Amino acid sequence: MAEFKKFSPAARGKAARVSSTGKVYVDYRQADDLRRFLTPNGKIQSRKKTGLTAREQRLVSQAIKRARYMSLLPYTSATL
């Protein structure tokens, strides 16, 4: 029988933060935190792997794309 990898709450990705006004956001300038959500080839990992909610996954993917545009994260794995 195949074994499934179970995520404990501590192992799940915690990317979103709450501002003082109560808005949930992901900071694109935190490149080290966002790098955890990339595969070794530089692709964005799925929700199944990261353990994020749908909303958090959308925020993380948008933050990764912004960080790539600002040259904080690479587009490919050549520099990972």
N, C-alpha and C positions, 0 to 999 in steps of 0.2 A: 504494500500500500504506500502511496506517495505521502511524504511528509510535507506539511505546509509550514512555512515560516510564520510564526505568530509575532506580532508586534506588541511589546509591552507599552504602557503609556509613556514611559521614560524614553523608549526608543523611537517613538513617533516623532515626526518632524514638527517642531514648534517654530513657525516662521512669522506668524502674524503677531503684531503688538497692538496695544490699545493706547490711543493718545489721551491727553488730559481732557479733551472734549468728548471722548467716548467713541471716536471713530476707529475702526480696525484698519490697519495698514501694514504693508511690508516695505521696508526701506531698501531701495535699490542700491544705496551706497554701502551696505553691509555685504560686500562681495564674498567674504569668507563664509558667512552664513548661507548665502545663496548657492555657493559652490557645492554644498552638501546635496542639493537637489538636482545636480547634473550627473549624467553617467560619465564614465571615463572617456567616452568619445565626444562629450560636450552636449549631448541631448538632454532635454528636460525629462526627468523621471515621471512615471505615471503616479496617479493617486494611490494605486494599489501598493506601490513600493514605498512611497513617502508617508502614507497614512494621514494625509491632509484631507480636510473637508473640501467640497467642491468650490466653495467661495475662497478658501485659503489657497487652493491650487490655482485659481484664476489670478489671484493677487500675486502669487509667487511667480507664475509664468510671465506676467506683465512686468514685474520687477526685474526678472532675469533679462528680458528683452530690452528694458531700459538700460540696465547695467552693460549689456553688450554694446548698445549704441554709444554709450559714454566711454567705451573701452575699459571698463572695469572688469569685465569677464570676456573670455575669448569666444568666438563663434565656433571654432573647431578645437580638436584635442591636441593640436600641435604645441600649445603652450600650457596645457594642464599639468 
